[in-house]
Amino acid sequence: MGSKKPQPPPGDRKPTANEREAFRTHHRPGQKLTSPPPPPAMARQLSVSEVMQRTGEKRRHVLAWINGGQLDAVKVGWKWSIAESELERFARRLGMRLADIEATNPEDN
């Protein structure tokens, strides 16, 4: 009598080499591989000091805007981080002119 090895149910079978490769590379067999889209550009973040330079206001005024909810900011550790686009929105709402500090930013040199 020949001993026939029992076959596992279809869902429990071992994947073939091609199936393993397709799973490993996250694509279906025959599908053309493409690069993922680039991540969206992150908005430039400003410190309270940079906001002071751009607005010409004192630190206490910038912090009052943040604490009062008028200027959206995120606290990172001990420091506040303000998106440049948020500062521009805030300035437009108040009719405030912003100074351009791109050339004087010491981090860029």
N, C-alpha and C positions, 0 to 999 in steps of 0.2 A: 504494500500500500504506500502510495506516495503521500508524503506529508506536504500539504499545501499551506503556505504561510498565509494567515488571514490578512486581508487588506483592510487598512483603516478606513473609516467612513470618509467621504469626499472632503468634508471640512477639516478633518484632522490629518490629512496627508502632508508630507513634507513638500515644501515648495521646490520647484525645479531651479536650476542655476539661472535660467533666464528670468524667472519670477523673482528670485532673490536680487538679481542685478537691477531689475526694474524697480523693486521696492527700495533698494539702496539709493538709487539716483532719483527717486521720487517722480518717476514718469512712467507712463504706460509704454509697452513695447511698440516701436514704430513711431512714437511721438517725437517730434523734433524738440531738442532741448533749447531753451532760451534763457537769457539772463533775467533775474528778477528786476523790476523797475527800481530806479534809484530812490532812496528815502527822500521825503520832502526836506527842503532846506530849513534848517533851524533858524528861527528869528534871532537877530543879534541881541544879546542881553547886556543891559547897562547896570552899573552899580549906582548907589545913591550919590557918590561923588561925581560920576559922569552926568547924572540927571541934574545935579547942582550946577555943573559947568554949562550944560545945554540950556537951562532955564534962567540962570543968573540968580537963583533963589538960595536961601540958606538951608542948611541940613534940617533944621527943625521944621521948616515949611514942607520940604519933600516928605519927611517922615509923617507929618500931620496929614498930607494928602493920602499917603499909603494907609495909615491907621484909620482915617476917616472913610476909606473905601472909594475915594475919588480916583486914585491911581492904582491900578491892579499891579501887584507885585507878588513874588514868591520868596519866602525866606529859605535860604540855603545855608544851613548851619547858623552862623551868627550874622550873616549878611543878607541884604535884600537884593533880589534880581528883578529888573524891570525890562520887559520886552521893548525894544526900540519902537515897534509899531504901536504899542500901548501908550508910550510917551507922546508920540505924534498925534494919536487920537485925542489924548487928554489936552494937548496944547491947542489943537484945532477947536475943541469945545470951548476953551477959555479965550480964544483969539490971541494966544501967546506966540511970539516968535522964538524959535529955537536956534541957538548958536551951533555951527558946524564944528565938531571937535575931532573929526576924522584925522586931520593932519597933526593935531597936537596930542593924540592918544599915545602915551609912552609904551603901551603894550605892543603897538604895531611896529615900533622901531627896532 
